[in-house]
Amino acid sequence: MTHLEIAPRKHYRSTLGMRVDPLLPILGLHNLISAELEFDFHSHPRGQLAYASSGIIKVYTDSGCWIVPPSQAVWIPGEMNHSIIPEVRAEIRHLFIDPSCLNKFPTQCSVLEVSPLLRELILRVADFGDNYAENSPASRICGVILDEMQALKPSLLHLPLASDRRLQRIMKAMIAKPEAETGLSHWAEFVGASERTLSRLFHKETGMSFQQWRKQLLLHEAIDLLGKGESVLNVALELGYSSPSAFVAMFRKALGTTPARYFKEEIS
């Protein structure tokens, strides 16, 4: 297993993903979960749309991590090993998609921008329960959701992980202290490899340079802290930026908007 170790928490696992029934194309899960709770690593036949209507969650797979604010949801293909962790108290409304429908969707994790229409549909279907009739209003809403979900697109908030054990050690240390401005030379000595080797491995395993991966890590940490209510000033200082304006410039370049507008648009 190549995912990074996560601090121990209370574990929770839903069984809805294990139920296979083409007559129930979508099964919904609605729950309030605290930051102490974790969906432990598991897989199931149904694909899953991981969504929090409030709060922030992180989705881990063997190949990467996605931080998921309420404006987005993550698609997890059937049989993919994954874990879901709430960063703050979150209201989750996950959808589990029957294997008979999975040929419409990617075989890799993808992000879906949650439009106001899709949000309302998700809120409704998550309350249908685990039994509804074919050709009922519930089943027709499920059909619309399956159509809307085909707008899946790559995530701007994806942090790729690595299978190489040297990179795993480096990533684990950087995630534990993202604000540290430690260069590649330090990490080369840390794992006993040359800078050239590590640079090549970062490109090969993540599709990013070392610096690009570090910036993506900082973006992850920024979304996490801002979602927990930290001010832009505090986040900028905590992540080692010289000024709030330098942090805002990084944020705008990565996500196309300022932190204030990003979170305002999520709530609206």
PEBELTA-V911617 format. One record per helix or strand of 3 or more residues. SS is the DSSP state (2 for helix, 1 for strand). FROM is the first residue (numbers start at 1). TO is the last residue. If there is no record, write none. Layout:
# PEBELTA-V911617
[[SS,FROM,TO] [SS,FROM,TO]]
This chain:
# PEBELTA-V911617
[[1,10,12] [2,16,18] [1,26,33] [1,37,42] [1,47,50] [1,52,54] [1,57,61] [1,64,68] [1,72,76] [1,82,86] [1,90,97] [2,99,104] [1,110,113] [2,116,125] [2,137,151] [1,158,160] [2,165,176] [2,184,191] [2,195,206] [2,210,227] [2,232,238] [2,244,255] [2,259,267]]
